[in-house]
Amino acid sequence: MVVFEVLASVFIVSLMSLLGIFTIYFKEEAVEKSLSVLISLAAGTLLGAAFLDLIPESLELMEVKNAMILVLLGFLLFFILEKFILWHHCHDKKCKHRERRTALPYLNIIGDGIHNIVDGMVIAVAYLTDPSLGIVTTIAIMMHEIPQEIGDFGILLYGGLNRWTALALNFLTALTAIIGAIVILVLNVSFQSITALLLPLAAGHFIYIAAADLIPELQRTTSKKESAMQLTLLILGILLVMFVGEAFKH
């Protein structure tokens, strides 16, 4: 049953990669406005999942200091991945990465594939720890994937790929999450400690994406009205994680 839940959740998250197709039918201004909403929710759900679920679960499995060290290692690991493997999701048209327009789609595919494999691992570990944690983690990742996948789709189009090729490559890249999930499901048979290791690493992963990638994007807004909306949605994302965690606790 857990195997089915893990694979189903990973596949549902992978379907978020197909949402990019809808951006073709909207004006650029509308897409930008929707991204602001989704990024705010994504930041809240990622922070909520990290601080209210992943870290508390980690503290039940190991000493506080060891757990915090792994959270920091997770944070640093994803800083290194973003810096040197270039899976940074830049929403700025003037981003320096766009100067390498031809190579950008393929760099993005490689980096995003690594990211998705880790997401699959995180989902599998969460379900193996507690089904309710698995659901919360899946929702958090989905909320992040929506704006991310729209951005990835735009990068592929910007790099010169036609919309159907970009859509297909984005979806195939998203499916690499299944590889990560299967690896954890197989390893868990013999190595239960993998759960204790990956939970805090995943927390560091979530905190890094929220703090380094999403919140700086929100900070670009100077409008008080839009800033208030972003704060409301960020808190709503955190409350959503709290609600789901309580609703499915057993």
N, C-alpha and C positions, 0 to 999 in steps of 0.2 A: 504493500500500500504506500509506504514512504517513497519507494522508487517511482511509482506512478505520479505521486504528488510533486516530487522534485522535477521529473522530466516534463510534466504538464506545465508547471510554473515557469521553467526555463523556456519552454516553447512559447508560452504566452508573452513573456518578456521579449523574446526574439521577434514576435509579430509587431512590436513597436517600431521596428525598422521600416515597416511598410507605410507608416504614417506620412513619410516625406512626400508621397505622391500628391497629397492634398495641397501642398504649398504651391503647386503649379497653378492652381485655380484661384489664388488669392493675390491681392496686391501686396507689394513689399511692406507697406506700412502696417497692414493687418497682421502679417506674419510676425513683424517685430513686436507688436503689442501682445500677441498671444505668447510669444517666447518669454516676455517679461513675467507674465502670469505663471507659466509653467516652471520657469527657473526659480521663482519664489517658492512655489510648492515643493519643488525638488529639493531645494536647500533645506527646507523645514523637515521633510521626511527623512533625508539623509542624516541630519543632526539628531533627530528624534530616535531613529533606529540605532545610531551609534551610542548615544548617551543613556537611552532608556531601555535598550534591549541587549545589544551586543556586549557592551562593557559590563553591565550587571551580570550577564550570563558568564562572562569570562572570569569574573571575580569569584564565582561559585566553583570554578574548576581549578583555580590556581591562586597563588599568593598575589596580593595587591601589586607589589613592586614588579613582579614578573609580568603581570598582565599589562601594566602601564608601559613597561619597556617594549613589549610587543606592539602596543598601540602606537608608540613613537616610531618603532621600526616600520610599521605599516605606512605611517604618514611619510616617512623618509623614502621608502621604497617607491611610492607612487610619485613623489617629487622627482626621483631619478628617472622613472619611466617616462614621465611627461617631458622632462628636460632633454633626454637623450634618445628616446624612441619616438617622440613627437606624436603622442595621442592627445595633445592639447586641443580642446574644442573652442576655437577662436570665433567669436561672433562679430568681431570688428572687421569691416571690409578692408581696412588699411593695415590689418595684421601683417607683420613681416613675413609670416609663413606663406602668404599668398604670392610673394614674389617668385616662389618656386612653383609656379602654377601647374606645370606639366607633371612634376613628380608628386605634387601634393596628394592627389587621390590615392596613390599607391602607398605612400607613407601613412596616410590616414587609415587605410584598410589594414595594414600590418599592425599599427598601434592599437586600433580599435579591436582587432581580433584578440590581441593579448588581454585587453581590458575585458572583453566579453567572456573569455575563458575564466578569468578571475571571478567575474560576476556569477558564472555557473557554479564555481567552487563555493562561493559565499552562500548561495541559495541552498546548495546541497548540505553544507555544514549546518546551516541554520535549521533545516528540517530534521536533520539527524539529532540535533540538540533538543528541539521542541517544535512540534508542528505549528504552534502559534507564532513562534519566532520566525519560522519559515515563511508564514503568510506576511508578517510585518516586513521582513527583509525583501520579499518579492515585491510588495507594494512600493517600498522605498526605491528599489532599483528601477521599477517601472516608471515612477515619477521622474527619476533622473533620465531614463532612456528616452522619454518623449521629446524633450527639447534637444537632447544630445543627438538623437537619430535624425531629427529634422535638420540640425546643423550639419551632420555627416552627409546627408543627402545633398544639401546645398553645396558642400565642398566638392563632392563628386561631379556635380553639374558644372561648378565653376572651373573644375579641372579639364573640362572639355568632353566629358562623357554624356551620351544622350540619356534621356530620363529613364528609359527601360533598362539600359545597362547599369545605370547608377542604382536603380531600385533593386535589381537582381543582386548586384555585388554587395549592397548594403545588407540585404536579407541574409545572404550566404555568410557574410562576416558575423552577423548577429547569431547565427546558428552555432558558431564556435563555442558558445556558452554551454552547449550540450556536452562538448568534450570535457570541459572543466567539471561539470556535474558528474559525469560517468567516472572520471578519475577518482573523485572523492567517494562515490558510492562503492567503488571497488576497493579502495584503500581502507575504507571504514571497517571492512570485514576483519582486517588484521591489525589496524592501527587506530584504535579509538582516540588516542591522544591527538590525532590530527585536528579534531574538533577544538580542543583547548588552544591549539596553536593558531588556527585560522580565524577564530572569532575575534580576538583583539586585533589581528592584522587587518581584518575586514573593517573593524571600527576605525582604524587609522585611515584606511582607504576612503571610507565615507566622509570622515572629517576633512580629509585633504580636498576631495572633490568639492565639498560645500564651501570650505574656507578659501581655497585657492582658485577655484574655477567659477563657481556660481555667485557667491556673495560679492566678489569684486565686480562682476557684471552688473549686479543690482546697484552697487555704489556709484555707478556712472550717472544714475538718475539724480537730477537736482530738483525736480518738481516735488513739492511737499505732498500734493495729492497722490501722485504715483508712488512716492516713498511710503506713504501711509498704507496704500494698497499692498505694496510689497511686504511690509512688516506684518500686516494682517494675514496675508497668504502664507508667509513663513511660519507664523504661529499656528495657523490652521494645519499646516503640514505636520508640525510637531504633535498637535492634538489628535490628528488622524492616526498617527503611530500609537499614541497612548490609548485611544479608543479601540483600535484593532487588537492591541496587545491584551487589553482587559477582556474584550469580547470573546477571544479565542483561548483564554487561559484555562488550564484544567489541571 
